[in-house]
Amino acid sequence: MATAIQQNLVSRNEKYAATFSEGHLALPPAKQYAVVTCMDARIDPAAAFGISLGDAHVIRNAGGNAKDALRSLVISQQLLGTKEILLIKHTGCGMLTFTNEDAHAVVEKNLGSKGKEELAGLDFQPFPDLEKAIEDDVKLLKTSKAFPDSVAISGWVYEVETGKVRQIV
């Protein structure tokens, strides 16, 4: 039996598909850029960052983490021709609220020793300072040999309280 979330997915998709007219869009993003941002449900990248369907690759993960996004960014840039990367973290991010030790303790408490063992070496990549995390991630991307120097890379903060962005790097 389908859950309420699954039922909503199907019904909303039926409405969307009934008027869908964008099947002609090309595989590479039309505006040749990628956005790395957080998976936080308070962020609507299309609306907040002015991204229309087909414009850009939007890569989301916990914390808008560059290291986690690296595989997708290399595919975006090398195989699909993107020429710019916008890294956008946000205020009030959950990654600011815990340490690796905290996360591992929660895993052990909730999942027991088998869960703890499976995730023993995992770096959850929390960060205590938002702007420094942006600077560090932009530096990681800019110094990576995976991207040519011609790729423009910038770092931003999205303020969940106001909906505004501001450039850090």
Solvent accessible surface area in square Angstrom, and as a share of the most:
residue,aa,sasa,rsa
1,M,234,1.05
2,A,47,0.36
3,T,72,0.42
4,A,79,0.61
5,I,139,0.71
6,Q,94,0.42
7,Q,99,0.44
8,N,78,0.40
9,L,122,0.61
10,V,81,0.46
11,S,49,0.32
12,R,152,0.56
13,N,80,0.41
14,E,110,0.49
15,K,143,0.61
16,Y,120,0.46
17,A,57,0.44
18,A,85,0.66
19,T,115,0.67
20,F,91,0.38
21,S,82,0.53
22,E,63,0.28
23,G,66,0.64
24,H,138,0.62
25,L,66,0.33
26,A,78,0.60
27,L,142,0.71
28,P,62,0.39
29,P,7,0.04
30,A,79,0.61
31,K,128,0.54
32,Q,74,0.33
33,Y,33,0.12
34,A,0,0.00
35,V,0,0.00
36,V,0,0.00
37,T,0,0.00
38,C,7,0.04
39,M,126,0.56
40,D,25,0.13
41,A,106,0.82
42,R,132,0.48
43,I,5,0.03
44,D,80,0.41
45,P,12,0.07
46,A,53,0.41
47,A,79,0.62
48,A,39,0.30
49,F,37,0.16
50,G,57,0.55
51,I,15,0.08
52,S,70,0.45
53,L,111,0.55
54,G,25,0.24
55,D,12,0.06
56,A,18,0.14
57,H,43,0.19
58,V,60,0.34
59,I,25,0.13
60,R,95,0.35
61,N,24,0.13
62,A,34,0.26
63,G,1,0.01
64,G,0,0.00
65,N,11,0.06
66,A,0,0.00
67,K,119,0.51
68,D,84,0.44
69,A,2,0.01
70,L,58,0.29
71,R,179,0.65
72,S,37,0.24
73,L,1,0.00
74,V,46,0.26
75,I,67,0.34
76,S,3,0.02
77,Q,23,0.10
78,Q,102,0.45
79,L,133,0.66
80,L,36,0.18
81,G,31,0.30
82,T,1,0.01
83,K,121,0.51
84,E,67,0.30
85,I,1,0.01
86,L,35,0.17
87,L,0,0.00
88,I,6,0.03
89,K,2,0.01
90,H,0,0.00
91,T,24,0.14
92,G,46,0.44
93,C,3,0.02
94,G,40,0.39
95,M,17,0.08
96,L,57,0.28
97,T,108,0.63
98,F,58,0.24
99,T,67,0.39
100,N,42,0.21
101,E,128,0.58
102,D,68,0.35
103,A,14,0.11
104,H,37,0.17
105,A,59,0.46
106,V,84,0.48
107,V,21,0.12
108,E,72,0.32
109,K,173,0.73
110,N,103,0.53
111,L,116,0.58
112,G,30,0.29
113,S,68,0.44
114,K,166,0.71
115,G,13,0.13
116,K,88,0.37
117,E,121,0.54
118,E,145,0.65
119,L,53,0.26
120,A,70,0.54
121,G,79,0.76
122,L,81,0.40
123,D,69,0.36
124,F,53,0.22
125,Q,37,0.16
126,P,31,0.19
127,F,19,0.08
128,P,130,0.82
129,D,72,0.37
130,L,23,0.12
131,E,72,0.32
132,K,112,0.48
133,A,11,0.09
134,I,0,0.00
135,E,81,0.36
136,D,66,0.34
137,D,18,0.09
138,V,2,0.01
139,K,135,0.57
140,L,68,0.34
141,L,1,0.00
142,K,112,0.48
143,T,84,0.49
144,S,27,0.17
145,K,198,0.84
146,A,35,0.27
147,F,14,0.06
148,P,59,0.37
149,D,146,0.76
150,S,97,0.63
151,V,11,0.06
152,A,51,0.39
153,I,17,0.09
154,S,13,0.09
155,G,0,0.00
156,W,60,0.21
157,V,0,0.00
158,Y,18,0.07
159,E,35,0.16
160,V,34,0.19
161,E,122,0.55
162,T,83,0.48
163,G,36,0.35
164,K,135,0.57
165,V,66,0.38
166,R,95,0.35
167,Q,100,0.45
168,I,40,0.20
169,V,55,0.32
